[in-house]
């Protein structure tokens, strides 16, 4: 809710119950901070090409825990999603049509040409989530020397995602 609308609501509520102002004060301050806060604009945004962008976004959210940035979604007059962005933690990846700038989905090209590493907090839970969502596991969950645990999975069009958790961040089971 916009701050101006929240102020109106608080005024109405306070007319019947003065304590409503105290309860609404923090909510109003949070709304103001959000409205005047700086917009996050990363300097570098990798782009991945997909045949079906809407399906790719749904899969990335379900299997890997990404979130679409709704304001980034571009839809054609025919209702086809042509571009969007997804975020994970403080990082952003663009999801676009294949063929743009000479890039093609591995599903079309027949081979993957890259992979993206994503650093996560709970690799065991993430691995289980990806498996349950039907992600194709390309490399099972494993410890890599003494540094980190990792696994690799392919999304529905064959892009390779590498998920990593540093071992020093893995909670001790003692």
SVG drawing of the C-alpha trace seen along z (x, -y; Angstrom):
<svg xmlns="http://www.w3.org/2000/svg" viewBox="-15 -11 55 49">
<polyline fill="none" stroke="black" stroke-width="0.4" points="0.0,0.0 1.3,-3.4 2.2,-5.7 -0.5,-8.2 -3.2,-5.5 -1.9,-4.1 -2.1,-7.5 -5.8,-7.9 -6.6,-4.4 -4.8,-5.2 -6.7,-8.4 -10.0,-6.6 -9.1,-3.9 -7.9,-6.4 -11.2,-8.2 -12.7,-5.0 -9.7,-3.7 -6.8,-6.1 -4.4,-3.1 -4.6,-2.4 -2.0,-5.2 0.6,-3.5 0.1,-0.2 0.2,-1.7 3.3,-3.9 5.9,-1.2 3.9,0.0 3.8,-3.5 7.5,-4.0 8.3,-0.8 6.1,-1.8 7.9,-5.2 11.3,-3.6 10.3,-1.2 9.0,-4.0 12.1,-6.2 14.7,-3.4 17.1,-3.1 16.2,-0.8 18.5,2.2 20.1,2.1 23.0,4.6 25.9,3.6 26.0,7.0 23.0,9.2 23.7,12.5 21.0,13.4 19.9,16.9 17.9,17.8 14.8,20.1 12.3,21.4 9.5,21.1 10.2,18.2 7.0,18.6 7.7,22.3 11.4,21.6 10.4,19.1 7.9,21.4 10.5,24.2 13.3,22.0 10.9,20.9 9.6,24.3 12.8,26.3 15.6,23.9 13.8,21.2 14.3,18.3 11.7,15.4 10.6,13.6 10.8,9.8 7.3,8.9 8.2,5.5 10.8,6.9 8.3,9.1 7.7,8.1 4.7,9.6 3.8,9.3 0.3,8.3 -0.3,12.0 0.4,12.8 3.8,14.4 6.5,13.6 9.5,12.2 11.7,11.3 11.9,11.2 14.3,11.4 14.6,13.8 16.5,13.2 18.1,15.4 19.5,13.7 21.1,10.5 21.7,11.7 19.7,11.3 19.5,13.3 17.7,12.2 15.5,14.7 15.0,14.0 14.1,15.3 16.5,17.5 18.1,16.2 18.4,12.7 22.1,11.6 22.9,15.0 22.2,17.0 20.2,20.2 18.8,22.5 20.7,25.8 17.4,27.5 17.7,25.9 21.5,25.9 21.9,29.5 24.6,28.7 25.2,26.5 27.8,23.8 28.1,22.6 27.0,23.1 26.0,20.7 27.1,21.1 24.6,20.2 25.8,20.1 23.2,21.2 22.8,21.6 21.3,25.1 22.5,27.4 20.8,30.5 17.4,28.9 18.0,27.3 19.1,30.6 16.0,32.3 13.8,29.5 15.3,29.7 14.9,33.5 11.3,33.3 10.6,30.7 11.9,32.9 15.3,31.3 17.6,33.5 20.6,34.0 23.8,33.8 26.2,34.3 25.0,35.7 25.5,33.8 29.1,34.3 31.8,32.8 34.6,31.3 37.8,31.7 37.5,29.8 36.2,26.6 32.5,27.0 29.6,29.3 28.0,29.0 25.7,30.5 24.8,29.7 21.3,29.8 19.8,29.1 16.7,27.0 13.9,28.0 15.8,26.7 19.2,28.0 20.9,25.0 23.4,26.2 23.2,24.8 25.8,25.5 24.7,25.1 27.4,24.6 27.6,24.3 30.9,23.6 31.7,26.2 32.6,23.6 28.9,22.5 27.5,26.0 26.1,26.3 27.9,28.7 26.0,31.9 27.8,32.5"/>
</svg>
